[in-house]
Amino acid sequence: MGTSVSIYQMNSDILQSEKKMDELEPNDLCFYRFIGGNPSETDDLIEQLSEVKESHALLIGVFRFPFRFEGKKRFETATMQYFRMKELCDAVIYFSSDGLMETIDPNTTIHDANQTFNAIEENTIDTLREIVEQTGEMNIDYQDIETFIKENRGPLFVHTVEGDTFDEPLKYLISTPYLPEDFTDGKQLIINIGYTRDMDMEAFRQINLRLHDLFSKADLFKLGSYFMDEPGQRFKITLLVNGIDDPTSVPADYKRIPFYKSLLKKWTTKIGW
């Protein structure tokens, strides 16, 4: 990789994120996690995302919608916050709490459920981190991710499947309750395939054919591959899809942040007000 890339993960409730914001530079990759629904957090969300955006780092928001049972008002607030995040970030990966709920037993404690939900989000971040940091025969680097994201700003779908057989239909391997319903309708696709020592060319061919069939509407932006030095015939496939629809409609009263406000912020910061 030609340039050095620093990767940061920020949560809206972590104070040390302010220190990390000062360290961000172009060619850095920053993930900002946020759980929507609390109106008192909207201003801080906008301020912090705006500050990260000023650094020109590649900014990916990780947004979680609240449960529907938490009430209509809370979901409406989250919807407004989601579109603010989409406006300020280069891309947004979104999760539905109702979908996440389907991954656990209903009798799971609240603490353990939150741990599971956090782990799912962190795994998505780790997946992108691995792609950028991992060198393969056909490598996908930071510049590829940056170009891919900026060609279709908006929702980003990221998912990894792995196994030792490719007999069952791919759609069942990929099917997960919390993923976007229209993920196969994306406009662009990155595929990164990891394979072990005994993976043969016929299996590799079948994997590619089925992926292209499932994502027939998407243009293949780049195909990456890397060797996993392990015995057996096992694969690990990571999919990045963009150009999918938002999970909800833009509120009728939604207004974009006026351009003059960002100019005023820069000017007041410069003169020290």
The 8 nearest C-alpha neighbors of each residue, nearest first, counted from 0:
[[1, 2, 140, 3, 141, 134, 132, 131],
 [0, 2, 3, 140, 142, 141, 4, 26],
 [3, 1, 0, 4, 26, 141, 142, 140],
 [4, 2, 5, 1, 26, 0, 27, 141],
 [3, 5, 27, 26, 2, 6, 28, 141],
 [6, 4, 27, 28, 7, 3, 26, 23],
 [7, 5, 28, 29, 27, 4, 8, 128],
 [8, 6, 29, 30, 28, 9, 5, 19],
 [7, 9, 30, 29, 31, 10, 6, 32],
 [10, 8, 31, 16, 30, 32, 7, 11],
 [11, 9, 32, 12, 13, 31, 33, 8],
 [10, 12, 13, 33, 32, 9, 44, 31],
 [11, 13, 10, 14, 9, 33, 16, 15],
 [14, 12, 10, 15, 11, 16, 9, 17],
 [15, 13, 16, 17, 12, 11, 18, 10],
 [16, 14, 17, 18, 13, 19, 9, 20],
 [15, 17, 19, 14, 18, 13, 9, 20],
 [18, 16, 20, 15, 19, 14, 21, 47],
 [17, 19, 15, 16, 20, 21, 22, 14],
 [20, 18, 16, 22, 21, 17, 23, 15],
 [19, 21, 17, 22, 23, 18, 51, 16],
 [20, 22, 19, 18, 23, 17, 54, 24],
 [23, 21, 19, 20, 24, 18, 54, 17],
 [22, 24, 20, 21, 54, 56, 27, 19],
 [23, 25, 54, 56, 27, 26, 55, 22],
 [24, 26, 56, 55, 27, 54, 23, 57],
 [27, 25, 4, 56, 24, 28, 57, 3],
 [28, 26, 5, 56, 4, 25, 24, 6],
 [27, 29, 6, 57, 56, 58, 5, 7],
 [28, 30, 7, 58, 6, 8, 57, 59],
 [31, 29, 8, 59, 60, 9, 58, 7],
 [30, 32, 9, 60, 10, 61, 8, 59],
 [33, 31, 61, 10, 62, 60, 9, 11],
 [32, 34, 62, 11, 35, 61, 10, 63],
 [35, 33, 63, 62, 64, 36, 32, 65],
 [36, 34, 77, 64, 63, 37, 33, 65],
 [35, 37, 77, 73, 76, 74, 65, 38],
 [36, 38, 39, 40, 35, 73, 76, 41],
 [39, 37, 40, 41, 76, 36, 73, 77],
 [38, 40, 37, 41, 42, 43, 36, 44],
 [41, 39, 38, 43, 37, 42, 44, 36],
 [42, 40, 44, 43, 38, 39, 45, 80],
 [43, 41, 45, 44, 40, 46, 39, 38],
 [44, 42, 46, 45, 40, 41, 47, 11],
 [45, 43, 41, 42, 47, 46, 48, 40],
 [44, 46, 42, 48, 43, 47, 49, 41],
 [47, 45, 43, 49, 44, 48, 42, 50],
 [46, 48, 50, 49, 44, 45, 43, 51],
 [47, 49, 51, 45, 50, 46, 44, 52],
 [50, 48, 52, 46, 47, 51, 45, 53],
 [49, 51, 47, 53, 48, 52, 46, 54],
 [52, 50, 48, 53, 54, 49, 20, 47],
 [51, 53, 49, 54, 50, 55, 48, 56],
 [52, 54, 50, 51, 55, 49, 56, 48],
 [53, 55, 52, 51, 56, 24, 23, 25],
 [56, 54, 25, 53, 52, 57, 24, 51],
 [57, 55, 25, 27, 54, 24, 26, 58],
 [56, 58, 28, 29, 27, 55, 89, 59],
 [57, 59, 29, 88, 89, 56, 30, 28],
 [60, 58, 30, 90, 91, 88, 89, 29],
 [59, 61, 91, 31, 30, 32, 62, 88],
 [62, 60, 32, 92, 93, 91, 31, 33],
 [61, 63, 93, 33, 34, 32, 60, 94],
 [64, 62, 94, 34, 93, 95, 35, 33],
 [63, 65, 95, 35, 96, 77, 94, 34],
 [66, 64, 96, 35, 36, 74, 67, 63],
 [67, 65, 96, 68, 97, 69, 64, 95],
 [66, 68, 69, 70, 65, 74, 97, 71],
 [67, 69, 70, 66, 71, 65, 97, 74],
 [70, 68, 67, 66, 73, 65, 71, 74],
 [71, 69, 68, 73, 72, 67, 74, 66],
 [70, 72, 74, 73, 75, 67, 69, 68],
 [73, 71, 75, 74, 70, 76, 36, 69],
 [72, 74, 36, 76, 75, 71, 70, 77],
 [73, 75, 77, 71, 76, 72, 36, 78],
 [76, 74, 78, 72, 77, 73, 71, 79],
 [77, 75, 73, 36, 79, 74, 78, 38],
 [76, 78, 36, 35, 80, 74, 75, 79],
 [77, 79, 81, 75, 80, 76, 74, 82],
 [78, 80, 76, 77, 82, 81, 83, 75],
 [81, 79, 77, 83, 78, 82, 84, 76],
 [82, 80, 78, 84, 83, 79, 77, 85],
 [81, 83, 85, 84, 79, 80, 86, 78],
 [84, 82, 80, 86, 81, 85, 87, 79],
 [83, 85, 81, 87, 82, 86, 88, 80],
 [84, 86, 82, 88, 83, 87, 91, 153],
 [87, 85, 83, 84, 88, 82, 255, 89],
 [86, 88, 84, 85, 83, 48, 49, 89],
 [89, 87, 58, 90, 85, 59, 84, 86],
 [88, 90, 58, 59, 152, 57, 149, 148],
 [91, 89, 153, 59, 88, 152, 154, 155],
 [92, 90, 60, 154, 59, 155, 61, 153],
 [93, 91, 61, 155, 154, 60, 62, 156],
 [94, 92, 62, 63, 61, 91, 95, 154],
 [93, 95, 63, 177, 62, 64, 96, 92],
 [94, 96, 64, 98, 97, 177, 63, 99],
 [95, 97, 99, 66, 98, 65, 64, 100],
 [96, 98, 100, 95, 66, 99, 101, 67],
 [99, 97, 177, 176, 95, 100, 96, 101],
 [98, 100, 96, 177, 101, 97, 102, 95],
 [99, 101, 97, 98, 102, 103, 96, 105],
 [102, 100, 99, 98, 103, 176, 97, 104],
 [101, 103, 100, 99, 104, 176, 98, 177],
 [104, 102, 101, 100, 105, 107, 112, 99],
 [103, 105, 106, 107, 102, 101, 100, 112],
 [106, 104, 107, 103, 100, 101, 108, 112],
 [105, 107, 104, 108, 103, 109, 112, 111],
 [108, 106, 104, 105, 112, 111, 109, 103],
 [109, 107, 111, 110, 112, 106, 105, 113],
 [108, 110, 112, 111, 113, 107, 114, 106],
 [111, 109, 113, 108, 112, 114, 107, 115],
 [110, 112, 114, 108, 113, 109, 115, 107],
 [113, 111, 109, 115, 114, 110, 108, 107],
 [112, 114, 116, 110, 115, 111, 117, 109],
 [113, 115, 111, 117, 112, 116, 118, 110],
 [116, 114, 118, 112, 113, 117, 111, 119],
 [115, 117, 113, 119, 118, 114, 112, 99],
 [118, 116, 114, 120, 115, 119, 113, 121],
 [117, 119, 121, 115, 116, 120, 122, 114],
 [120, 118, 122, 116, 117, 121, 115, 123],
 [121, 119, 117, 123, 122, 118, 116, 124],
 [120, 122, 118, 124, 123, 119, 125, 117],
 [121, 123, 125, 119, 124, 120, 118, 126],
 [124, 122, 126, 120, 121, 125, 119, 157],
 [123, 125, 121, 126, 122, 127, 128, 120],
 [124, 126, 128, 122, 123, 127, 129, 121],
 [127, 125, 123, 129, 124, 128, 122, 130],
 [128, 126, 130, 129, 124, 125, 131, 123],
 [127, 129, 125, 131, 126, 130, 132, 124],
 [130, 128, 132, 126, 127, 131, 133, 125],
 [131, 129, 127, 133, 128, 132, 139, 126],
 [130, 132, 140, 128, 129, 141, 133, 127],
 [133, 131, 129, 130, 128, 134, 140, 141],
 [132, 134, 130, 129, 131, 135, 138, 139],
 [135, 133, 138, 132, 136, 225, 139, 130],
 [136, 134, 225, 138, 137, 224, 133, 226],
 [135, 137, 225, 224, 138, 134, 223, 226],
 [138, 136, 223, 224, 135, 139, 225, 222],
 [137, 139, 135, 223, 134, 136, 140, 224],
 [140, 138, 223, 143, 130, 131, 137, 141],
 [141, 139, 131, 143, 142, 138, 0, 144],
 [140, 142, 144, 143, 131, 145, 139, 4],
 [141, 143, 145, 144, 140, 146, 139, 26],
 [142, 144, 146, 140, 141, 145, 147, 139],
 [145, 143, 147, 141, 142, 146, 148, 140],
 [144, 146, 142, 148, 143, 147, 141, 149],
 [147, 145, 149, 143, 148, 144, 142, 150],
 [148, 146, 144, 145, 150, 149, 143, 151],
 [147, 149, 145, 146, 150, 151, 152, 144],
 [148, 150, 146, 152, 151, 147, 145, 89],
 [149, 151, 148, 147, 146, 152, 145, 241],
 [152, 150, 149, 242, 148, 241, 153, 147],
 [153, 151, 149, 90, 89, 148, 150, 154],
 [152, 154, 90, 91, 85, 151, 155, 242],
 [153, 155, 91, 92, 90, 243, 241, 245],
 [156, 154, 241, 92, 91, 240, 90, 153],
 [155, 157, 240, 239, 241, 92, 182, 154],
 [158, 156, 239, 238, 155, 123, 240, 159],
 [157, 159, 238, 237, 156, 160, 239, 123],
 [160, 158, 237, 236, 238, 161, 235, 157],
 [161, 159, 236, 235, 173, 237, 172, 158],
 [160, 162, 235, 234, 236, 159, 163, 233],
 [161, 163, 233, 234, 164, 235, 160, 165],
 [162, 164, 233, 232, 234, 165, 161, 231],
 [165, 163, 166, 162, 233, 232, 167, 234],
 [164, 166, 167, 163, 206, 168, 169, 162],
 [167, 165, 164, 168, 169, 163, 205, 202],
 [166, 168, 165, 169, 171, 172, 164, 170],
 [169, 167, 170, 171, 166, 172, 165, 209],
 [168, 170, 172, 171, 173, 167, 209, 210],
 [169, 171, 173, 172, 168, 174, 213, 167],
 [172, 170, 174, 169, 173, 168, 167, 175],
 [171, 173, 169, 170, 174, 160, 168, 167],
 [172, 174, 170, 171, 175, 169, 160, 158],
 [175, 173, 171, 172, 170, 176, 178, 169],
 [174, 176, 178, 177, 173, 172, 102, 171],
 [177, 175, 98, 178, 101, 99, 174, 102],
 [176, 178, 98, 99, 175, 95, 94, 179],
 [177, 179, 176, 175, 180, 94, 182, 98],
 [180, 178, 182, 181, 177, 246, 156, 94],
 [179, 181, 182, 178, 183, 177, 176, 246],
 [182, 180, 184, 183, 179, 243, 244, 185],
 [181, 183, 184, 179, 180, 185, 243, 156],
 [184, 182, 214, 181, 185, 213, 216, 217],
 [185, 183, 181, 182, 216, 243, 186, 214],
 [186, 184, 243, 242, 241, 217, 183, 240],
 [185, 187, 217, 242, 241, 218, 216, 184],
 [188, 186, 217, 218, 241, 240, 185, 219],
 [187, 189, 240, 219, 220, 239, 217, 218],
 [188, 190, 239, 221, 220, 238, 222, 219],
 [191, 189, 222, 238, 237, 223, 192, 188],
 [190, 192, 223, 237, 224, 236, 222, 238],
 [193, 191, 236, 224, 235, 223, 225, 190],
 [192, 194, 235, 225, 234, 224, 226, 236],
 [195, 193, 234, 226, 227, 233, 198, 235],
 [194, 196, 227, 229, 233, 232, 198, 197],
 [197, 195, 230, 198, 229, 231, 228, 232],
 [196, 198, 232, 231, 195, 199, 230, 233],
 [197, 199, 232, 195, 196, 194, 233, 202],
 [200, 198, 202, 201, 197, 203, 232, 196],
 [199, 201, 203, 202, 204, 198, 205, 197],
 [200, 202, 204, 203, 199, 205, 198, 206],
 [201, 203, 205, 204, 200, 199, 206, 198],
 [202, 204, 200, 206, 201, 205, 207, 199],
 [205, 203, 201, 207, 202, 206, 200, 208],
 [206, 204, 202, 208, 207, 203, 209, 201],
 [205, 207, 203, 209, 204, 208, 210, 202],
 [206, 208, 210, 204, 205, 209, 211, 203],
 [209, 207, 205, 211, 210, 206, 212, 204],
 [210, 208, 212, 206, 211, 207, 213, 205],
 [209, 211, 207, 213, 212, 208, 214, 206],
 [212, 210, 214, 208, 209, 215, 213, 207],
 [211, 213, 209, 215, 210, 214, 208, 207],
 [212, 214, 210, 211, 215, 209, 183, 170],
 [215, 213, 211, 183, 216, 212, 217, 210],
 [214, 216, 212, 211, 217, 213, 183, 218],
 [217, 215, 214, 184, 186, 185, 218, 183],
 [218, 216, 186, 187, 185, 214, 215, 188],
 [217, 219, 187, 188, 220, 186, 216, 215],
 [218, 220, 188, 221, 187, 189, 217, 222],
 [221, 219, 188, 189, 218, 187, 222, 147],
 [222, 220, 189, 219, 223, 190, 188, 139],
 [221, 223, 190, 191, 189, 224, 220, 137],
 [222, 224, 191, 137, 138, 139, 190, 192],
 [223, 225, 192, 137, 191, 193, 135, 136],
 [224, 226, 135, 193, 136, 192, 194, 227],
 [225, 227, 194, 193, 228, 195, 135, 224],
 [228, 226, 195, 194, 229, 193, 225, 196],
 [229, 227, 195, 226, 196, 230, 194, 225],
 [228, 230, 195, 227, 196, 231, 233, 197],
 [231, 229, 196, 195, 197, 228, 232, 233],
 [232, 230, 197, 233, 196, 195, 229, 198],
 [233, 231, 198, 197, 195, 163, 196, 234],
 [232, 234, 163, 195, 162, 194, 231, 198],
 [233, 235, 194, 161, 193, 162, 163, 236],
 [234, 236, 161, 193, 192, 160, 194, 237],
 [237, 235, 192, 160, 159, 191, 161, 193],
 [236, 238, 159, 191, 158, 190, 192, 160],
 [239, 237, 190, 158, 157, 189, 159, 240],
 [238, 240, 157, 189, 156, 188, 190, 237],
 [241, 239, 188, 156, 187, 185, 155, 238],
 [242, 240, 155, 185, 187, 243, 186, 156],
 [241, 243, 186, 185, 151, 187, 244, 154],
 [244, 242, 185, 241, 154, 182, 184, 181],
 [245, 243, 246, 242, 154, 181, 185, 153],
 [244, 246, 247, 154, 243, 248, 153, 249],
 [247, 245, 244, 248, 179, 93, 180, 154],
 [246, 248, 245, 249, 78, 244, 250, 81],
 [249, 247, 250, 245, 246, 78, 251, 244],
 [248, 250, 251, 247, 253, 82, 78, 79],
 [251, 249, 253, 252, 248, 79, 78, 75],
 [250, 252, 253, 249, 248, 254, 79, 75],
 [253, 251, 250, 254, 249, 79, 255, 75],
 [254, 252, 250, 251, 255, 249, 79, 82],
 [255, 253, 252, 256, 257, 251, 250, 83],
 [254, 256, 257, 253, 86, 83, 258, 82],
 [255, 257, 258, 254, 260, 261, 83, 86],
 [258, 256, 259, 260, 255, 261, 254, 262],
 [257, 259, 260, 261, 256, 262, 255, 263],
 [258, 260, 262, 257, 261, 263, 264, 256],
 [261, 259, 263, 262, 258, 257, 264, 256],
 [260, 262, 264, 263, 259, 258, 265, 257],
 [263, 261, 259, 265, 260, 264, 266, 258],
 [264, 262, 260, 266, 261, 265, 259, 267],
 [263, 265, 261, 267, 262, 266, 268, 260],
 [264, 266, 262, 268, 263, 267, 269, 261],
 [267, 265, 263, 269, 268, 264, 262, 270],
 [266, 268, 272, 264, 270, 269, 265, 271],
 [269, 267, 271, 265, 266, 270, 264, 272],
 [268, 270, 266, 267, 271, 265, 272, 264],
 [269, 271, 267, 268, 272, 266, 265, 264],
 [270, 272, 268, 269, 267, 266, 265, 264],
 [271, 267, 270, 268, 269, 266, 264, 265]]
